């Protein structure tokens, strides 16, 4: 199923970045959320699930900061960092 595009280009670029790294992007959130991003690794060791799911806001106050925050979540995934170090 094809997801909808986010209206803010910075956030859309961050969502594409997450998808390139294997994260699942779901649109259709409730309230202020546009959707969610979910970690592809089902690892119980991954920060106790703290970074495994994150909301994507539909109208953040600063889209650039929110986009950086989403990229940071993808980059700081402990399971991903361990797999990158192995190679």
C-alpha positions in Angstrom: 0.0 0.0 0.0 1.3 3.4 -0.9 1.4 6.0 1.8 0.4 9.6 1.5 3.0 12.4 1.2 3.7 14.7 4.1 2.9 18.3 3.3 6.3 19.6 4.7 9.2 18.8 2.4 11.7 18.5 5.3 9.6 15.9 7.0 8.9 14.0 3.8 12.6 13.8 3.2 13.1 12.5 6.8 10.4 9.9 6.2 12.1 8.8 2.9 15.4 8.5 4.9 13.7 6.3 7.5 12.2 4.1 4.7 15.6 3.7 3.1 16.9 2.4 6.4 14.1 -0.2 6.6 11.7 1.7 8.9 8.0 1.3 8.3 6.1 4.6 7.8 2.4 4.7 8.4 0.2 7.7 7.7 -3.3 8.2 9.1 -2.6 9.2 12.7 -5.0 10.6 15.2 -5.1 14.1 16.6 -2.0 16.1 15.8 -0.1 13.1 14.5 0.2 12.6 10.8 1.4 9.0 11.3 4.1 6.9 12.9 7.4 5.4 12.1 8.3 1.9 13.4 11.7 0.3 13.8 12.2 -2.8 11.6 14.1 -4.6 14.4 11.9 -6.4 16.9 14.6 -6.4 19.5 13.8 -6.3 23.2 17.3 -5.0 23.9 16.7 -1.9 21.8 16.4 0.7 24.5 13.4 -1.2 26.0 11.4 -0.1 23.0 11.9 3.6 23.6 12.8 4.5 20.0 10.9 1.6 18.3 7.9 3.7 17.5 7.6 7.5 17.1 4.9 9.8 16.1 5.2 12.1 13.0 3.4 15.4 13.6 1.2 16.8 10.9 1.9 20.5 11.6 5.0 20.9 13.8 6.0 24.4 15.0 9.4 24.0 13.3 9.4 21.3 10.5 13.2 21.4 10.2 13.7 20.5 13.9 11.0 17.8 13.7 12.7 16.3 10.6 16.1 16.3 12.4 14.4 14.6 15.4 13.0 11.8 13.2 16.4 11.2 11.5 18.1 11.1 14.9 15.6 8.4 16.0 16.6 6.3 13.0 20.3 6.9 13.5 20.2 6.2 17.2 18.5 2.8 16.9 20.8 0.6 19.0 20.2 -2.5 16.9 20.9 -0.7 13.7 24.1 0.8 15.1 25.3 -2.6 16.1 24.6 -4.1 12.7 26.4 -1.2 10.9 29.5 -1.7 13.1 29.8 -5.4 12.2 30.5 -4.6 8.6 
